[in-house]
Amino acid sequence: MEYRQFNKKNIKTSILGFGAMRLPVIDGDYSKIDEDEAMKMIRHAIDNGVNYVDTAYPYHNGNSETFIGKVLKDGYREKVYLATKLPVGRLKEKADMERIFNEQMKKLDVEYLDFYLLHAVSRNSWEICKNLDVLEFIDKLKKEGKIKYAGFSFHDSPEIFKKVADSYDWDMCQLQFNYADTKVQAGIESFRYAADKGMNIVIMEPLKGGTLANDLPDELAEHFKNAKIMKSPVEWAFRWVYNFPEVKLILSGMSTMEHVLDNLRIFKNTKPDSMDIEETAIMNKAIKIVEEKTAVPCTDCKYCLPCPHGVNIPMMFGLYNSYTGFKNKQEPRDRYKNWREREENRFTADLCVRCGVCLEKCPQHIEIPDRLEELDKILYPST
Ligand SMILES: NC(=O)c1ccc[n+]([C@@H]2O[C@H](COP(=O)([O-])OP(=O)(O)OC[C@H]3O[C@@H](n4cnc5c(N)ncnc54)[C@H](OP(=O)(O)O)[C@@H]3O)[C@@H](O)[C@H]2O)c1
């Protein structure tokens, strides 16, 4: 296992980390972790060099943290960096932070956290952070020795990413990053910005939540099958990410022992900056195939924003492109439904009133209101 040195910190993390968000469950019930199996999987990964475990307050409907507390008994706590996250989107008042943090520490049953992240920072949740002085709370936890390092995981545009990255002396940031998402959400622009600032970058969703393993469009699957260099689609996807020297750690949400074994194999002999010309060409072609399957030629330039009615237009098109480009139709639909049925802070396509302000601004000349209407019908078919 390769270990990468964090910039300006006395930390070396295994390039593969364990994400505790997609653990095996019983009877398909997301709350019921199959504890025997998941215990074996995580401890096997740690016994074979993984030294970082990532969980969060809502994972497995609140049961991931409690379970990770059990996994880290018997001397395993000392073998790993432990990360969990403050669910900033749920905070209503300042007192919530202390209450949730104490609950998390009780569930995890540990003396301190290595990494404490603001969870899923976005335009809206960043406003909550500012209003409730969340950064002061983070400083307090650091001073008290309850957390060692502070970071944030991120789900929004590069514009917001830059604001958040510049607002604090972060120890790390966690980004969604894979070869199919270079222009989706934070994308390569935020990755480059973080790298240029010398931030420590942790990657989540390296397989696009499993899509790059299981749901490749036929053309892409054929491309990998016919490539001169043989690797599984999973190995190609990880290879593309770990090739970036700025990546300190790649989190994988392994759901079966087969995933653990396969990923330990893939991550046995990794090196940054090691892709040769032929491999680079294979991956560039893969990226091109993904781009060609996109429904809307949105480049995420954000010239269309702000929408006077609050639609996050580039995010809508990013999700729609995931829907049209890959076989897994359920995940983007579920994600859209979740956003659309929120009671507050909504930004979905149905808010469009066809005012046309965006039409003049789009350099790609996309018929934005028409395409928003189309995607709303497709991603939210009950309407
Ligand atoms: N906002 C946030 O803070 C946030 C958001 C997302 C993720 N995360 C963290 O980042 C971690 C990583 O993200 P992720 O879980 O989305 O990672 P991912 O690696 O993109 O997706 C994990 C899925 O990929 C598939 N997979 C993994 N290894 C495989 C293998 N060797 N062969 C075939 N399929 C394989 C499995 O899908 P199937 O089970 O469908 O086969 C697995 O459930 C999460 O677990 C979580 O800890 C944080």
The ligand as a Gaussian input file, in Angstrom:
#p B3LYP/6-31G(d) Opt

LIG

0 1
 N      -20.701000      14.590000       1.061000
 C      -19.904000      13.710000       1.525000
 O      -19.269000      13.980000       2.494000
 C      -19.789000      12.385000       0.885000
 C      -20.517000      12.081000      -0.262000
 C      -20.282000      10.888000      -0.869000
 C      -19.348000      10.034000      -0.306000
 N      -18.677000      10.315000       0.819000
 C      -17.690000       9.411000       1.446000
 O      -16.800000       8.971000       0.442000
 C      -16.850000       7.544000       0.395000
 C      -16.580000       7.104000      -1.015000
 O      -17.642000       7.489000      -1.875000
 P      -18.501000       6.376000      -2.563000
 O      -18.990000       5.400000      -1.551000
 O      -19.494000       7.073000      -3.401000
 O      -17.357000       5.652000      -3.433000
 P      -17.381000       4.961000      -4.835000
 O      -16.142000       4.124000      -4.806000
 O      -17.544000       5.934000      -5.928000
 O      -18.673000       4.041000      -4.846000
 C      -18.781000       2.921000      -4.029000
 C      -19.513000       1.846000      -4.795000
 O      -18.705000       1.440000      -5.892000
 C      -18.841000       0.069000      -6.113000
 N      -17.529000      -0.571000      -5.920000
 C      -16.517000      -0.257000      -5.057000
 N      -15.449000      -1.051000      -5.262000
 C      -15.800000      -1.895000      -6.269000
 C      -15.129000      -2.948000      -6.933000
 N      -13.876000      -3.303000      -6.639000
 N      -15.791000      -3.596000      -7.932000
 C      -17.054000      -3.263000      -8.288000
 N      -17.724000      -2.267000      -7.680000
 C      -17.111000      -1.591000      -6.691000
 C      -19.893000      -0.427000      -5.145000
 O      -21.150000      -0.253000      -5.785000
 P      -22.257000      -1.421000      -5.790000
 O      -22.458000      -1.786000      -4.369000
 O      -23.412000      -0.745000      -6.452000
 O      -21.677000      -2.528000      -6.577000
 C      -19.784000       0.571000      -4.017000
 O      -20.963000       0.669000      -3.258000
 C      -18.244000       7.187000       0.937000
 O      -18.341000       5.864000       1.320000
 C      -18.340000       8.173000       2.065000
 O      -17.595000       7.732000       3.175000
 C      -18.873000      11.504000       1.393000

